[in-house]
């Protein structure tokens, strides 16, 4: 996968229409509106960070970059493993500066299964020259829908939408 790859040639990951997530909702006018595509091993998205998410000068805000990486890792697990998730911890390495409106590619991949309820995931943001700008690794806790309902960290309508839209989509799950 390189920056010039046409993501439309990959499977589009279903998006949630009833949610207002800052990272992935298409309805959130202030959000990133990330759209994900997959080759069934990794998730990909192309984006440009809008003006209103600037940090110093023309640099993209580091917290926004961390959000993009976290969102990509989360959706990698949600889609590929058909599980609900919570990020336990995350480390971010800022390698190269990213400016607002710069064309970017973000990639997420499950790196390791720690046990049946936790995985290690990695995501990276690349610039148009295919150079890594920012990368993150996270420990992600996995939940099934019964546990998600029990712990109440996600609303019931979101659980149902994930089950009906994302989990029901046909794709092989990673084992």
Secondary structure, 3 states (H helix, E strand, C coil): CCCCCCHHHCEECCCCCCCCCCCCCCCCCCCCCCCCEECCCEEEEEEECCHHHECCCCEECHHHHHHHHHHHHHHHHHHHHCCEEEEEEEEEEECCCCECCCEEEEEEEEEEEEECCEEEEEEEEECCCCCEEEEEEEEEEEECHHHHHHHCCCCHHHHHHHHHHHHCCCCCCCC
